[in-house]
Amino acid sequence: MHRVTKEEYPLDSLQRILNGVTFFKELIHQDESQFEVLMSIAQIVTAESNETIIKKGDYSNSLYFLLRGQLSVYVEEEQGEHALNEINAGEVFGVMSMLLNQPRSASIRTGDKTALLASIDFKHFSNIEDFSMFSLETKLTFYRMVANNLRWTLERNKIEDSAHPLIPRLYKIPLFTGQKGGSDELEALFKQSHLLAELVSEWNDS
């Protein structure tokens, strides 16, 4: 992978691409100055066709967004590679490893075409009491995205195995019911995201 240059992707062109990802789109509309801060710390990279970008067992504190292209998620077994699923443009990945500081549970590589990705280091969002760089509203948007991503993963798992013994645990993870937009919601989303990530991890191990 290599980091893109302004010549390859001018800022206005890159912003149009980023609009295809819900998190970036919401941030652009909420507060363009916060979007600019995000862009100052985000890594925008390209990966060549059939390039492995994540290996099972790797450690990473980054969250990834696929902006263009398609990725394959797989694990290597004695019988050969076993495909798990695909990641399409606009989707986010790496949530569990980011939250739980666990090694990557699968390998990921690009398809037949070059892929464009954005990554964000979790250290900028891990402290939910620090608003020196990102505002309360931005961190709320971030953790809503993270929690929704994990819930969607568990819902897909539930569809594939409706009798899985961990399903009752999913219903016990509370949804926030207080007044939205404040620090209470952020704290609830932070805890919820970690509980959901732990559940996904247990589900994968089972």
N, C-alpha and C positions, 0 to 999 in steps of 0.2 A: 504494500500500500504506500502511496505517497500523498503528501498534503497538496491540495490544489492551490494554484496561484491566481492572482487577480486577473491575469491575462486569460487563463482557462475559463474562469467563472467570475465575471464582473459582479459586483455586489447586487446590482438590480436584477441580474439574471439569476443569481443564487437565491435572492429573496423570493422570486417567483416560484422556484423549485421548493423552497422551504414552506411555502404556503400550502403545499400538498400534505404537510404533516400537521395534524390537529394542534399539537402543543405549540409549535412555532407560529402557526396561524393565529391562535388565540393570543399569544404574547404580542404579536405585531399589532393586533387590533386593540389590546388592552393598554399597552405602553411601549411605544416604539423605542424609547430610550433604554428600557429594560431588554428589549430585543437586541439592541446594539451592544449592550454589556454581555449578553449571552454569546453573541457572535465573537466577541473579543476573547472568550475563553474556550469556545467550541473548536474542535478539530474537524475540518472538512477534508475528507480524503477520497481518493479513487482506488479501486482494486481491480486488477486485470481479470480477464475471464479465467475461470477455473482456479482462482487463487484462494488458498485457505487463509481466512482472516482471523479465525478463532480456533484453537485446538482444545479438545477435551482435556481438562486438568489444568489449563491455564488459570492464573489469577488475574483479575482486572477489576478496577474500581470505576469503570466507565459504563455509561449507558449509551447504546447505539441506536441511531435512526437510519433506516434505509431510505434514501432519497430517490434513487434511480436504480433499476436493475432488479434482479431476483437472486435470492440466496437459498442454498440447500442446507438443511440441518441434518446431521447424520452421526452415527456412532460406528466405530470399527469393532467387529466381532470376529470370532474364529472363522465363521463362514464367509466373511467379507463385510463390506459396508452395509449398514442398515439405515435406510432413509427414515427420518422421523417426520419432518414436515418441511414446508417452504416458507420463506419470508418474502413478502411482496413490498413494493414501494409504498411508503407511508407508514409502515409498521415499525415498532420499537422492539428491541431485544436486549438481553443482558440484565434484565431487572433483578432476577434472583441473585445472581452473583454479586451484583452491585450492593444490594441491601444486606445480604447475609455474609459477605466476604468469604464466599465459598468458591472452589475451583469450578470452572465451566463444566457443565454436565454433558455437553456434546460439542462436536466440531461444526464449523460453519464455513462454507466456501461459496464463491460466486458461481453464477451459471455460465452460459456461453458468451455473455456480453459483459463489458466493463460496468462496475457498480459504483455509485456515488453514495457516500455515507457521511453522517455527522456523529460525533461522539462528545459526550459531556462528562467531565470528571465529577463523581459524586461528592467530593469534598466541598464543593460549592453549595450543596443542598443538604448535607448531612446534619448540620447544626440548625435546628428550626427556631432557635432564639437569636440568631445572628442575621440582621437585615442590612449589614453594611454594603453588601454587593447586590443582593436580590431582595426585593420587597416582599412583604407578607402576601400580597396578591399573587406575585410570581411563584412563590413557593407553594401556595395553595393550588395553583394551576398545575405545577409539577407533580405534587403528590396525588391530586385527583387523577392525573394521567397514569401514574404508577399503579394506584389501587385498581383503577378500571382495567388496566392491562392484566393484572394478576387475577382479578375476578373473571375476566373473559377466558383466561387460560383454564381456570378451574371449571367454568361452565362447559367448555369444550370437553374436558376430561370427564365430566359428569355425563355428558351425552354419549360418550364412548363406553362408559361403564357405569350404568345407572344404579348398580348395587354395590359400588365400592364402599368399604367400611369407613372411609374418611369423609364421606359426604355429610354426615351429621355435624362434623366439626366446622364445615363451611357455613352452615346456618347459625352457628353460635358466634361467629365473628360479627360484632355489631356494626351497623351502619350509623353514621352520625345523624342525629335528629335535632340538634340544637340550632341556634342561629348561625347561618352560613356567613363566611367572609371574615371570620375573626381567628384569633390565636387558638381558641378551643377547637375549632374545626381542623386547623393545621395539626395540632397535637393528636387528635383522633385519627386523622388520615395517616400520620406517621406511624402510629401504633398498628393501625389496621393493615398498612402495607407490609410491615414486618411479619405480622401474624399470617397474612395471606401467602407471603413468600415462604415461610416455614412450612405451611400446609402443602404448597406446590412441591417443595423439596421432598417432603415425606411421601407424597403421592408418587413422585418419580422413582424414589428408592423402593417403593412397594411393587 
